Amino acid sequence: MLPRILPVALFSGLEFPEILIKWLSYVAPAVLGALTAVSILAPEGQLYVSVNNMFIWAFIPTMLIAVKTRSLFWTLSVGIVVMAILYNLTV
């Protein structure tokens, strides 16, 4: 518990420079992007870039909906439906 509380306690009273705040704002999207890329391109631990990779095919419409709507609900809904369709086509 100490590693989580200590940074908050130490830095809560400080005011950070604007450039650091801007730089830190990119950390969460970068980490999420990296985790997503690994899940799509290496679903079983090894790089699998192929037309048979259903995760890539599911990613394309899901990403288009995410960019167009900027809605988490619609993005997740489309992703789940596309994955269900692709999974049922391959089984």
N, C-alpha and C positions, 0 to 999 in steps of 0.2 A: 504494500500500500504506500510505503514511503516514496518509491520512485515516481508515483503518480501525483502525490500531494506536494512534494518538495519543489518541483519546478513552478507550480502554481503559486506556492507561498513565496518563493524567492522573486518571481518576476511580476507578480500582480500589481505592485505599486509603481513599476517602471513604465515609462512612455518610450516606445520604440520609434526609430526614424521611419519616415514614410517609405523609403526605398526598401527597408527590411520588411515592413508590413506587406508591401506589394509583392516582394519576392516570396514571402511565406504563403501568400494567397494562391500560388501555383503548386504548392506541395501536394495538397489533397487531390486535385485533378490529375496530377502526374502519377501519383501512386495508384489511383483508381484506373487510369489508362494502362499502366503497366500490368496490373493484375488482370484486367480484361483481356489484354493482348495475349498474355500467357494462357489464359483459359480458352481462348479461341484458337490460337495457333499451335498450342502444345497441350491438347486436352488430356493426353495420357503420359505427360512428362517428356515427350520427345516431339520435336518440331514436325508438324504434319500439315503442310501446305499442299492441298490437293483439291480437285473438284469433288472428291468424295467426302471431304470434311464438312459435315452438316453444320458445324458451329459457325463456319465462315458464311454459309448460305443463310443461316438464321440471323447473323450479325447485320447483314446488308439491309434488309427491310426494317429491322429494329433501329438501326442507326438513322436511317432516313426519317422514321417517325419521330425519333428523339430530337433530331435537328429541326424538323418541321413544326412539331407541336410544343416542344420543350415541356412536356408533361410526363411525369414519372408514371402516372397511371397508364397512359396509352403506350408508353415505351415498354413497360413490363407486360402489359396485356398482349401486345403484338409479339414480343419476344417469346412469351409462353406459348401462344397459339402456333407460331411458326415452328418452334421446337417440337411441339406435340405432333404437328403435321409431318415434319421431316422424320421424326422418330418412328411414326406409324408407317411411313413409306419405306423405311429401311428394314423394318422387322418382318 
